Amino acid sequence: MSEIVHIGSGNFVMSLRLPDRGMPEILNLGSAAAIADPLVEVERASRINGMDIAVPSAVLLPTGGMGFFGWPAIAGHRSGRDFVVQLAGWTVQRAANQIMLSATDTVARLSLSVTLKEHAGGVISIATTLINDGDSDYHLDRCMAGTFLAPAGAVEVMSFTGMWGREFQTRREVLGNGIWAQENRRGRTSHDRFPMLFVEGAGQRFGVTLGFSGNHQMVIDRTDDGRRLVHLGELFEPGEMILVPGARYESPTAYAGPDTAAFHSFVRGGLMTWPHGAMSPRPVMLNTWEGNYFDHRMDSLKAQATAAAELGIERFVLDDGWFGRRDDDTTSLGDWDIDPRKYPDGLKPLVDHVTGLGMQFGIWFEPEMVNPVSELYKAHPDWALTIEGRPILQSRTQLVLDLTRPEVSDYLFSKIDAVLSNHAVSYIKWDMNRDLTHAGGGDGRARIAAQTRAVYALMDRIRAAHPGVEIESCASGGGRIDYGVLARTHRVWASDCTDALERLEIQRGASRFVPPEILGSHISASPNHQTGRRHTLSFRALVAIAYHLGVELNPLELSADERDELKVYIETYKRLRDLFHASGANFHMEPVDGRYVWGAAGAERIVLIVAQGPQMVNEQPAPLVLPEHVTRLGGAWTIRTVLPAQPNVIRMSEGQTRLLSGAIAFNLESAGMGGLPLPMLRPESAMLLELIPSKGGKIHG
């Protein structure tokens, strides 16, 4: 009887049957583990004009040419030969939470290893390694990281698209008979084609994502019996992955999980690594970009830092403009020396002032880019990724440095290391503001795959040299958010758009895979710098408060009333962040009629944030039915705190007034059935409700 292997636990398990020859057959994904039974050995006959020997189609990483007629997950050749791969002799190596499957193809002279792991929260991962055992080059056209099985019948896919300033927009579509594919060639995770999906059908629902920051592809293929294979992997440029004899290709890692809670648990407990071994409470940040842009004046920056400390802000981040002759975005990228015009005594006086106020100091870098107008490009124009004979295409007046060249990586490390070694820096905002185009090295070959790995290597090197420094992944907003970069960083910037109305959907989409304490969300100025909209401070603050809170404005420009109000929200964030960021506490509800609801729940406190985006269509909002995992807490509860103290409601009944004032104790189970009868908010306004157990436990009508 064939050997069956399992990875996963509970109700999210992948079971594989190892054949004598060919790829492992996926017996199931999501339900209880398959057992060894004569039924799994029964070969299914193909149609009358099909293959005489049955060839399973629901297999892990299928290869073409030997009776499998679907989309091959592994493909390559040796100058046109050895284009068929058929692996055999599967072996199994087991560790605590890991299984490695290995096989060889003695004809094509290839070896393949597939590593399957079970992670915190019930997430399963797959990664592949392919080795060229031959004596000639092997041209690898495709080698997916992993494959997951979806059911037959109607299947809906939730994907995420967008653009700069409007990332993580949710899209749903029902699969047809053909291939569903998403390919990204931007050289970074991208704003428009995030490698993240949820797949749902026939009572089964799971999410998948690829942990990689470069080009990727996700393909859903229909098998000959109507089921679907979901493939995730890296996308190669032509000729980009040529394996010389003995060389190996190591794929990124593909992940699958049953739900958002599982992905959050994995990010917290299995993916991210923190200075000193554990995440500290996420500090309130002041980022100087929208408050100053390139106008760096020492007296003003010190005054802003003083004002920030008085507001309760805990981290001061100096954004773009401190280096070279950086007076606008057309110059000086690559010249990572402190601008003596703006900082005649260096950065130390500012850093000392900030840290002397009890705040952390952070600083902005964009290491991967160079401006043609820079001392670095003048000295080393060959360090940019270009192709000889092709136009030098700029984006945001930038070119991309070839980090695969050791001298380039060494130069960047030395510059970043000098700043970190000579100043009390605890945080880097690592930006990347353009896509990669015609990214060729000095030999004219494509460098995108190698460039992504070189960026990782530079991040790893900086973290090893400065283990106490946290890194934020920013790529002109949300252009590089994935589990590959999150393994090396501690925060992501979901979007350059700080408009609270736009952020409702951006943050809801990103939260499907990223826990709230990792998503940076800032209170910005009004009118907003990207959209021109004017919003109340309460709306801006409440949309941001459950995430990693920051402030994106010049605090010196606030009125006294605004400073007092902002202090309230910062104090509230500090008081509630342990709950907002607790494992398993946070939740998002699907928006209804423009009303967004999210929050966090624990035994001692439930926090609800209710935000109205556009004007409602209905005459009044439906009662807010709380999620089941919240109402399971049970007991009598009252509303203790409402922010703002006077919510911007259209009309409120006497009973609603009593409810919000805490005069009514209600049964939490009732809030999960009939719901909370909350008043209608005006468009583009929000309120925070803090619920606590009722001490008396008496229910009032």
JOWOCOR-V888939 format. One record per run of one state. SS is the DSSP state (A for helix, B for strand, O for the rest). FROM is the first residue (numbers start at 0). TO is the last residue. If there is no record, write none. Layout:
ss->[SS | SS]
from->[FROM | FROM]
to->[TO | TO]
This chain:
ss->[O | B | O | B | O | B | O | B | O | A | O | B | O | B | O | B | O | B | O | B | O | B | O | B | O | A | O | B | O | B | O | B | O | B | O | B | O | B | O | B | O | B | O | B | O | B | O | B | O | B | O | B | O | A | O | A | O | B | O | A | O | A | O | B | O | B | O | B | O | B | O | A | O | B | O | B | O | B | O | A | O | A | B | O | B | O | B | O | A | O | B | O | B | O | B | O | A | O | B | O | B | O | B | O | A | O | B | O | A | O | A | B | O | A | O | B | O | A | O | A | O | B | O | B | O | B | O | B | O | A | O | B | O | B | O | A | O | B | A | O | B | O | B | O | B | O]
from->[0 | 2 | 9 | 11 | 18 | 20 | 21 | 24 | 29 | 37 | 41 | 58 | 59 | 62 | 63 | 73 | 78 | 80 | 81 | 87 | 94 | 97 | 105 | 109 | 118 | 119 | 122 | 123 | 132 | 137 | 143 | 145 | 150 | 155 | 163 | 165 | 174 | 179 | 184 | 195 | 201 | 203 | 211 | 215 | 222 | 227 | 234 | 241 | 243 | 247 | 250 | 252 | 257 | 259 | 271 | 274 | 277 | 284 | 287 | 288 | 292 | 297 | 311 | 314 | 318 | 322 | 323 | 330 | 331 | 337 | 338 | 347 | 356 | 359 | 365 | 368 | 371 | 372 | 373 | 374 | 379 | 380 | 383 | 384 | 394 | 395 | 397 | 401 | 405 | 422 | 426 | 430 | 439 | 440 | 445 | 446 | 447 | 465 | 469 | 473 | 474 | 475 | 477 | 478 | 482 | 486 | 490 | 493 | 499 | 510 | 515 | 518 | 524 | 536 | 544 | 547 | 552 | 554 | 557 | 559 | 580 | 585 | 592 | 594 | 601 | 605 | 612 | 623 | 624 | 627 | 631 | 635 | 643 | 648 | 651 | 653 | 660 | 665 | 667 | 673 | 675 | 676 | 679 | 681 | 684 | 693]
to->[1 | 8 | 10 | 17 | 19 | 20 | 23 | 28 | 36 | 40 | 57 | 58 | 61 | 62 | 72 | 77 | 79 | 80 | 86 | 93 | 96 | 104 | 108 | 117 | 118 | 121 | 122 | 131 | 136 | 142 | 144 | 149 | 154 | 162 | 164 | 173 | 178 | 183 | 194 | 200 | 202 | 210 | 214 | 221 | 226 | 233 | 240 | 242 | 246 | 249 | 251 | 256 | 258 | 270 | 273 | 276 | 283 | 286 | 287 | 291 | 296 | 310 | 313 | 317 | 321 | 322 | 329 | 330 | 336 | 337 | 346 | 355 | 358 | 364 | 367 | 370 | 371 | 372 | 373 | 378 | 379 | 382 | 383 | 393 | 394 | 396 | 400 | 404 | 421 | 425 | 429 | 438 | 439 | 444 | 445 | 446 | 464 | 468 | 472 | 473 | 474 | 476 | 477 | 481 | 485 | 489 | 492 | 498 | 509 | 514 | 517 | 523 | 535 | 543 | 546 | 551 | 553 | 556 | 558 | 579 | 584 | 591 | 593 | 600 | 604 | 611 | 622 | 623 | 626 | 630 | 634 | 642 | 647 | 650 | 652 | 659 | 664 | 666 | 672 | 674 | 675 | 678 | 680 | 683 | 692 | 700]
